[in-house]
Amino acid sequence: MGALTALVLVLATGTPQPACFVPSDQTAGWKRVELPEGASALAAPEDVDQFRSGEPALFLQEDASAYLGADRVHPGRMAYDFRVPRDARRLELGFLEDLRGAKVDAVAYRGGRAFPLLDEKRLGGTQLALEWTMEGVDQVRVSVHHHLREKPVVRSWRVVRLLKPSEAPAMPESFRAPRSLYFHHPGGRRLELCDAPGRTLRLTHWPEGPGATQVTLTPRR
């Protein structure tokens, strides 16, 4: 991209366009690229599993043992308890049926102290996502007021943890190279990698296999 073209893009959009690159290998599997100068926050599209060495990433974990059970607190009110790791930052729930405007309470517990997340908020749909920034939360209780509605049933749950994958004991040594972006190419599509400062990357599956394929980058034209 020439200097004049870049200047036109800046004037047209009001902000500089991020640096973007095309990986040399577009096949499925784990890939590794060395972070280029001027693009230290290089990232794949948001729906791709990825992490940068030495940096925190969100790990989306479907842990069957997280669900501790349900309790009928009062007539017309159900409570659901979840155990979460102390590095968790988010809990995602899926209900069998639409909540249809039911009031929902949510409380996070840290060392026995309660921190409200929701207070009788009316919600619809089947999905509920709870987030917190404090460290050390180890349990979350979600209460649904279902008066004149069917008793809600939790169908799925997922815990989102904030950790540094390249420093985790379970991470294979081949995924620990410094100044690297690791991403899992899903195959069947052409990926571009762009500098994305401020975006936290995420993983849904822990890397497996012999390692990641080293790929080179070509600047997008």
C-alpha positions as CSV (number, residue, x, y, z in Angstrom):
1,M,0.0,0.0,0.0
2,G,1.5,3.3,-1.0
3,A,1.7,6.4,1.2
4,L,-0.9,8.3,-0.9
5,T,-3.4,5.4,-0.6
6,A,-2.9,5.1,3.1
7,L,-3.4,8.9,3.5
8,V,-6.7,8.6,1.5
9,L,-7.9,5.8,3.7
10,V,-7.1,7.8,6.8
11,L,-8.9,10.9,5.5
12,A,-11.9,8.8,4.4
13,T,-12.4,6.8,7.6
14,G,-10.9,9.2,10.1
15,T,-8.7,6.5,11.6
16,P,-5.6,4.6,10.3
17,Q,-6.4,1.1,8.9
18,P,-4.8,-1.7,10.9
19,A,-1.9,-3.6,9.5
20,C,-3.1,-6.9,8.0
21,F,-1.3,-9.9,6.7
22,V,-2.1,-13.1,4.8
23,P,-0.6,-16.4,6.3
24,S,1.3,-18.5,3.8
25,D,-0.5,-21.7,4.9
26,Q,-4.3,-21.8,4.7
27,T,-4.8,-25.4,5.6
28,A,-6.5,-26.6,8.8
29,G,-4.6,-27.0,12.0
30,W,-2.5,-25.0,14.5
31,K,-0.2,-22.4,13.1
32,R,2.5,-20.1,14.5
33,V,3.6,-16.7,13.2
34,E,6.3,-14.4,14.7
35,L,4.7,-11.1,15.6
36,P,6.0,-8.5,13.1
37,E,7.3,-5.1,14.0
38,G,4.5,-2.6,14.4
39,A,1.8,-5.3,14.8
40,S,2.5,-6.7,18.3
41,A,-1.3,-7.3,18.8
42,L,-1.7,-9.4,15.6
43,A,-4.8,-11.6,15.7
44,A,-6.9,-13.9,13.6
45,P,-10.7,-13.3,13.3
46,E,-12.6,-13.4,16.6
47,D,-14.2,-16.8,16.0
48,V,-10.8,-18.5,15.7
49,D,-9.0,-20.2,18.6
50,Q,-5.8,-18.2,19.3
51,F,-3.4,-16.8,21.8
52,R,-0.2,-14.7,22.0
53,S,2.7,-16.0,24.0
54,G,3.1,-14.4,27.4
55,E,-0.4,-12.6,27.2
56,P,-3.7,-13.4,28.9
57,A,-6.4,-15.1,26.9
58,L,-10.0,-16.2,27.7
59,F,-10.4,-19.9,27.9
60,L,-14.0,-21.1,27.3
61,Q,-14.4,-24.3,29.3
62,E,-17.4,-26.7,29.4
63,D,-16.8,-28.2,32.8
64,A,-19.5,-30.8,33.9
65,S,-18.4,-30.5,37.5
66,A,-19.1,-26.8,37.7
67,Y,-22.8,-27.3,38.2
68,L,-23.5,-28.0,41.9
69,G,-27.3,-28.4,41.6
70,A,-30.6,-26.6,41.8
71,D,-32.7,-25.6,44.8
72,R,-36.3,-24.4,45.2
73,V,-35.7,-21.4,47.4
74,H,-39.3,-20.3,47.6
75,P,-42.4,-21.2,45.7
76,G,-41.9,-19.8,42.2
77,R,-38.2,-19.3,42.6
78,M,-35.3,-21.6,41.6
79,A,-31.7,-21.2,42.5
80,Y,-28.8,-22.7,40.6
81,D,-25.3,-23.0,42.0
82,F,-22.0,-23.2,40.1
83,R,-18.4,-23.7,41.3
84,V,-15.9,-21.7,39.2
85,P,-12.1,-21.6,39.1
86,R,-10.6,-18.6,40.9
87,D,-9.3,-17.2,37.6
88,A,-12.8,-17.3,36.0
89,R,-14.3,-14.0,34.7
90,R,-17.5,-15.1,33.1
91,L,-20.3,-17.7,33.4
92,E,-22.5,-18.5,30.4
93,L,-25.8,-20.4,30.9
94,G,-28.3,-21.9,28.4
95,F,-31.9,-22.5,29.5
96,L,-34.2,-25.1,27.9
97,E,-37.0,-22.6,27.4
98,D,-37.3,-18.9,26.9
99,L,-37.2,-17.0,30.3
100,R,-40.0,-14.7,29.0
101,G,-39.2,-11.7,31.1
102,A,-38.6,-13.6,34.4
103,K,-36.7,-11.7,37.1
104,V,-33.1,-13.0,37.6
105,D,-30.7,-12.5,40.5
106,A,-27.1,-13.4,40.3
107,V,-24.5,-13.3,43.1
108,A,-20.8,-14.1,43.0
109,Y,-19.0,-15.4,46.1
110,R,-15.4,-14.8,47.1
111,G,-14.2,-16.2,50.3
112,G,-17.7,-16.4,51.7
113,R,-18.5,-12.7,50.8
114,A,-21.3,-12.0,48.4
115,F,-21.0,-9.6,45.4
116,P,-24.3,-9.0,43.4
117,L,-24.1,-9.3,39.7
118,L,-27.8,-9.0,38.8
119,D,-30.7,-7.8,41.0
120,E,-34.2,-8.8,39.8
121,K,-33.4,-8.0,36.2
122,R,-36.1,-9.1,33.7
123,L,-34.6,-11.2,31.0
124,G,-35.9,-13.0,27.9
125,G,-34.4,-15.6,25.6
126,T,-32.5,-18.8,26.6
127,Q,-29.0,-17.4,27.1
128,L,-27.5,-15.7,30.1
129,A,-24.0,-14.4,30.4
130,L,-22.6,-13.1,33.7
131,E,-19.2,-11.2,34.0
132,W,-17.1,-9.9,36.8
133,T,-13.6,-8.4,37.1
134,M,-12.7,-9.3,40.6
135,E,-10.2,-12.1,41.3
136,G,-10.8,-15.1,43.5
137,V,-14.6,-15.7,42.8
138,D,-15.2,-19.4,43.5
139,Q,-19.0,-19.8,43.3
140,V,-21.9,-18.2,41.6
141,R,-25.6,-18.5,42.4
142,V,-28.3,-17.7,39.8
143,S,-31.9,-17.3,41.0
144,V,-34.9,-17.2,38.6
145,H,-38.3,-16.0,39.7
146,H,-40.6,-18.0,37.5
147,H,-44.1,-17.2,38.9
148,L,-46.8,-18.3,36.5
149,R,-44.2,-19.7,34.2
150,E,-42.7,-23.2,33.7
151,K,-39.9,-24.0,36.1
152,P,-36.7,-23.1,34.2
153,V,-34.2,-25.8,33.4
154,V,-30.5,-25.2,32.9
155,R,-29.4,-27.0,29.8
156,S,-25.8,-25.9,29.3
157,W,-23.1,-23.9,31.1
158,R,-19.7,-22.7,30.3
159,V,-17.0,-21.1,32.4
160,V,-14.7,-18.5,30.9
161,R,-11.3,-18.2,32.5
162,L,-8.6,-15.5,32.1
163,L,-5.1,-17.1,32.0
164,K,-1.8,-17.1,30.1
165,P,-1.9,-20.2,27.9
166,S,1.8,-20.2,27.1
167,E,2.7,-20.3,30.8
168,A,0.1,-23.0,31.8
169,P,1.7,-26.2,33.0
170,A,-0.4,-28.3,30.6
171,M,0.7,-26.4,27.5
172,P,3.0,-28.4,25.3
173,E,6.6,-27.0,25.1
174,S,6.1,-26.5,21.3
175,F,3.5,-23.8,22.0
176,R,5.8,-21.6,24.2
177,A,7.9,-19.7,21.7
178,P,8.2,-16.0,22.6
179,R,6.8,-13.2,20.5
180,S,4.4,-15.5,18.7
181,L,0.8,-15.7,17.7
182,Y,-0.7,-19.2,17.7
183,F,-4.0,-19.8,16.0
184,H,-6.0,-22.8,14.9
185,H,-7.0,-22.5,11.2
186,P,-10.4,-24.0,10.8
187,G,-9.8,-24.8,7.1
188,G,-12.1,-24.2,4.2
189,R,-11.6,-20.4,4.3
190,R,-9.0,-17.8,3.7
191,L,-7.8,-16.1,6.9
192,E,-6.2,-12.7,7.3
193,L,-4.4,-11.6,10.5
194,C,-4.7,-8.0,11.6
195,D,-3.3,-5.9,14.4
196,A,-6.0,-5.6,17.0
197,P,-4.8,-3.7,20.1
198,G,-7.1,-4.0,23.1
199,R,-8.8,-7.2,22.0
200,T,-8.4,-10.2,24.3
201,L,-7.9,-13.5,22.4
202,R,-9.8,-16.7,23.3
203,L,-9.5,-20.4,23.3
204,T,-12.3,-23.1,23.3
205,H,-9.9,-26.1,23.0
206,W,-6.5,-26.7,24.4
207,P,-3.8,-27.2,21.7
208,E,-3.0,-30.9,21.0
209,G,-0.7,-32.7,18.7
210,P,3.0,-32.4,17.8
211,G,3.0,-28.6,17.6
212,A,2.1,-25.7,15.4
213,T,3.2,-25.2,11.7
214,Q,5.4,-22.2,11.3
215,V,4.0,-19.9,8.6
216,T,5.2,-16.7,7.0
217,L,3.2,-13.5,6.4
218,T,2.5,-11.4,3.3
219,P,1.2,-7.9,3.8
220,R,-2.3,-7.5,2.6
221,R,-2.6,-5.3,-0.6
